[in-house]
């Protein structure tokens, strides 16, 4: 996903798709306040949702896997956007 987003972003700007920039997902997460470790852990959570979601949809029938994937996505979306500010308020 990150590679695809980088390719699209750079070509839309008229840049070479191979030109480096600081707009990758991890850089954006660092800008909103995640630590390096926190950013990596959140990206691992996203990868786990995709991996376990694909396997669960393949092996479990019915709407349960889709509901669980949706709930997990909402939780990780919150963690991605709000966790740094929530931790900062909690420390203060």
N, C-alpha and C positions, 0 to 999 in steps of 0.2 A: 504494500500500500504506500509506504513512504517513498519508494523508488518511483512508482507511478505518479504520485503527487508531485515529486520533484521534476520529473520529465515534463509533465503538463505545465507546471508553473514556469519552468525555464523557457520552454518553446513558446508559450503565450507572450512572454516578455521579449521574444526575439533573441534570446541567448542560446548558446550551445547547451544541449541537454547534459553535456559532460562537465560544464563549468560548475565549480564548487560554490555553494552559498551556505548561509547559516539559517535556512528556513526549514530544516528537517523537523520532524515531529518532536524529537528529543530537545532540540533547541527551543522550540516554542514552549515546551513544558517547563524548561528551565526559566524562561522569561516570565511565566505566570507564577513562579515561586517554588516549583518542585526542586528538591535536592537531586543530585545525580542519581543517588540510590533510589529515591522515590520515583523519579522518572522511569528508570529501568524497571522497577517493580510494577508500575502501572502499565508499561508496554508489555511486560510479561503477562499481566492479567488479560489484556486485550488479546494476545496471542492464544492464551488458554481458553478464552471464550470461543474463539474461532475454531480451535482444534477440538475441544470437547463438544462444542455445538455440532460440528460436522459429524463426529462419531455418534453422538446421541441421536441425531436425526436419522442416521443410517440404521441404527440398531433398535431404537425404541419407537413404537408406533403411537399415534395419537398426538394430542396437542401439548402434552406435558413437556417435552424437550423445548418446544418453541416458547412456552411460557417461562421456563427456567432461563433460557437464553435471553429473553426480553428483560427479565428481572436482573440478571447478571449484567447486562449492558447498561441498564439504568444506574446500577450501583457503581460501575466502573466509570460511567460518564460523570457521575457526581464526584468520584475520586479524582478524575482527571482535571476537572475544572475548579472544584471547591476545596479540596483537601488542604492545599497550602494555606489558604486564608483561615480555614477552620482551625488548623493546628496553631497558627499564629495567634488567633484570639484566645485559644485555650491556654497557651503559654503565658499570655499577658495577665 
